[in-house]
Amino acid sequence: MGLTLYTIWNADLSNHEVKAAFLIFMFVRVLFFLWFVAFFYLQAVFCALMVMLMVIALMLCTLVQTLWSTVSSALFLVPYLIVMLIFCCANLMIFWMTPGLPLWGIWGNSIA
């Protein structure tokens, strides 16, 4: 992620496409932090799954945007996207395999 940020940062932020890629990339960083909070602190598996789906969708938008502006940063994003897909699958499996888990975390109601 550091290499991606470095290549986007050095690609002339005055360009509109580069600036859009940078803003989307930073928003993905914020959403990924929210996923950590939802999954580990709140223990809200369903909520974390929804946030992770948003992260993946925005990662795809970032990938397309960086392909237009800085191709090297797009290449650095591909392994990160693969890891995010693995996290999403693991999150989904936890949600499916534990039906008694609270839907909205440690303070929410149970599914069953």
C-alpha positions in Angstrom: 0.0 0.0 0.0 2.9 2.3 0.6 4.3 1.8 -2.9 0.9 2.5 -4.3 0.6 5.7 -2.3 4.1 6.7 -3.3 3.5 6.2 -7.0 0.2 8.1 -6.9 1.7 10.9 -4.9 4.6 11.3 -7.3 2.4 11.3 -10.4 1.6 15.0 -10.4 -1.4 15.6 -8.1 -2.4 18.6 -10.1 -3.8 16.2 -12.8 -7.5 15.6 -12.3 -7.2 11.8 -12.8 -4.4 11.4 -10.4 -6.2 13.6 -7.8 -9.3 11.4 -8.1 -7.3 8.2 -7.8 -5.6 9.7 -4.6 -8.9 10.7 -3.0 -10.5 7.3 -3.8 -7.4 5.5 -2.4 -7.5 7.5 0.8 -11.3 6.8 1.2 -10.5 3.1 0.8 -8.0 3.4 3.6 -10.7 5.0 5.9 -13.2 2.2 5.0 -10.6 -0.4 5.7 -10.0 1.1 9.1 -13.8 0.9 9.7 -13.7 -2.7 8.7 -11.1 -3.4 11.5 -13.3 -1.6 14.0 -16.5 -3.4 12.9 -14.8 -6.9 12.8 -12.5 -6.8 15.8 -13.8 -4.2 18.2 -17.6 -4.4 17.6 -17.5 -8.1 16.5 -20.2 -7.3 14.0 -19.5 -9.8 11.3 -22.4 -8.8 9.0 -21.5 -5.1 9.3 -17.9 -5.9 8.6 -18.9 -7.9 5.5 -20.9 -4.9 4.2 -17.9 -2.6 4.8 -15.6 -5.1 3.1 -17.8 -5.2 0.0 -17.6 -1.4 -0.2 -13.8 -1.6 0.2 -13.7 -4.1 -2.7 -15.9 -2.0 -4.9 -13.9 1.1 -4.2 -10.6 -0.8 -4.8 -11.9 -1.7 -8.2 -12.7 2.0 -8.8 -9.2 2.9 -7.6 -7.7 0.3 -9.9 -9.5 1.7 -12.9 -8.7 5.3 -12.0 -5.0 4.5 -11.5 -4.9 2.6 -14.9 -5.7 6.0 -16.5 -3.2 7.9 -14.5 -0.3 5.8 -13.1 -0.1 2.2 -14.4 2.6 1.2 -11.9 0.4 2.0 -9.0 -2.3 -0.1 -10.5 0.1 -3.1 -10.6 0.7 -2.6 -6.9 -3.0 -2.7 -6.2 -3.7 -6.1 -7.7 -2.2 -8.1 -4.8 -4.0 -5.9 -2.3 -7.3 -6.6 -4.1 -6.6 -10.3 -4.0 -6.0 -10.1 -0.2 -9.2 -8.1 0.2 -11.2 -10.8 -1.7 -9.7 -13.4 0.6 -10.7 -11.3 3.7 -14.2 -11.0 2.3 -14.6 -14.7 1.7 -13.4 -15.5 5.2 -15.8 -12.9 6.6 -18.6 -14.5 4.6 -17.7 -18.0 5.8 -17.7 -16.8 9.5 -21.1 -15.3 8.9 -22.5 -18.5 7.4 -20.9 -21.0 9.7 -22.0 -19.3 13.0 -25.8 -18.7 12.8 -26.1 -17.8 16.5 -23.7 -14.9 16.1 -25.2 -11.5 16.8 -26.1 -9.7 13.5 -24.9 -6.2 14.5 -22.1 -7.1 16.9 -21.7 -7.6 20.6 -24.6 -5.1 21.4 -27.0 -6.3 18.8 -29.7 -8.9 18.7 -29.0 -12.5 17.7 -30.0 -13.9 14.3 -31.6 -17.0 15.6 
